[in-house]
Amino acid sequence: MVHVWPTPKKLACQDPQALAKTCKIGYRAKRIVNLASSLVNEGFPTLHELERLSPEEAKNKLLELPGIGDYSADIINPHGGFPIDVWSAEVFGKLFFGKAPENNRQAVEEVKREGISRWGKWSWMAFFYIVQDLKRLSEKLNVKLRLA
């Protein structure tokens, strides 16, 4: 048996309450259905079309979608990004500056700038590697990184 992700067309016609219950995704179901409807009804570019845009144009296009913010746009963008949110601001704050930020939410932009400054277009790869290897990095660096 092969499992595949549902298409936006299939998701757009789902009842959000039934989707929430079946998939156990709570309030996110309504957002997923709204996003799928936007993709289907507004002729949003495919990932291949986004790839032909500049990284900034692609991200701006993604930010037009309902429910997509900076963090999600950096993850989805075919050009990559440095997807820092409140949780990862703590992890990367410890790695970059040797201590957890006093306020993770306020530190997001500073941490994001630092990651992009250090790794440039490869920052998305560094992000992915680090969040996948927190346990080993914590041990190697003798820093207690937050483990989910």
N, C-alpha and C positions, 0 to 999 in steps of 0.2 A: 504494500500500500504506500502511496506517495501522498504526503500532505502538502498543500500549497496555501499560501495566504489568500484570503478573499480579495477580490478585485474591488476597486472603489465603486463600480457600478452595482455590485452585489451588496456592499455595505450601505450604500446610499438609500436603498429601499428597505432597510431593516427597521423594525420598531426598537427605539432606543431602550425601552424598559425590558423588552424580551432579551435584547443583546446584553444588557447589564446583568441580568439574572443568569443567562446561559453561560456567559464568558466570565462572570464574576469580576466585572470591571467598573461597577458602580457608576458614579457621575461621569466617568470618561466616555461611556457609551454614547451619550448625546453629542459630545464633542467629536467623536469618531464619525458618527453619522453625518453631522454637519460638515465636517471636513471632506468626507467622501462625496457629499452632494456638491460641494464647491468644485472638487476635482472633475466631477462628471459634467456638471452644468455650465461651468465657466471656461471650459477648454484649457485648463491649466497645462503648462508645458510638461513634457515627459522628463525623466532624468537625463536622457540623451540630449534633449533640447536645452535643459539647464546647463549641461556640461559645455555647450557651445557659447554660453554667455560668460562674461568675466566672473570671477568669484564674487565680487561685490554685487553685480547685477543678479546673479543667481540667488544670493542670500536675500536681497531685497524682494525678489519675486516670492521666495518662500515665506518671508515675513508678512506678505499680503494675505496668506491663508489664515482662516479662523483657527485660533488655538495654537498657532505656531509662533513661538517667541525666539529670542536670540539663541538660547541653548539648543532647542530642537532644530532650528535652521542650520546651526553649525554641524549637527549630527547628520542631517539629511543632505546637505549641500554636497553635490558630487565633487566639488573642489576641496572639500574638507574645511575644517575650522578648528577652533580650540573651545569646545563646548563646556564652559565653566558655569556651574550652578552653585547653590549654597553649600551643598555637600562637598563637591569637588574643590571649592574655594578653601575649605579647611585642609584637605589633603595636600593640595598644591601650595598653599600658604606655608605649611610645615616644610615642604621640600624646597621651596624657593627662598624663604626668609628665615627658616629655622624655628618657627613658632606658628601656632595656630592664630589666625586673625582674631582680634577682639570681637568683631562683628562680621560673620561670614557673608551676609548679604551685602554689606558695604564694601567688602573686599573683592567681590566678583570681578569688577572692571580692572582693578590693579593686578590681580592674579592673571587675568586673561591677557593683559598687555605684556606681562612678564613672559608668559608662555610663548606668545607670538614673537616677542623679541628674541627669545632663546632659540626657538626652533623654526620660525618662519612658516613656509608652506608645509613643513613636515610636522607642525604642531599637533595635528589631528592624530598622527601615528604615535607620537609621544604620549598623548593623552590616553589613547587606547591601550598602549603597552602598560603604562603605569597603573591604570585602574584594574587591569587584568592580573597584575602581579604585586598587589599591595602587601600580601603576607610576606613574601620573600624580600621585598624592598624594605619593609619594616624591620625585619631581622638584620639584613645586610647593613642598613644605615643606622641601626639602633634608634629608630624613631617610631613611636607608636602612631602609625597611620590608622585612620578610622577604617575599620573593616565592616562591610555591610553584612 
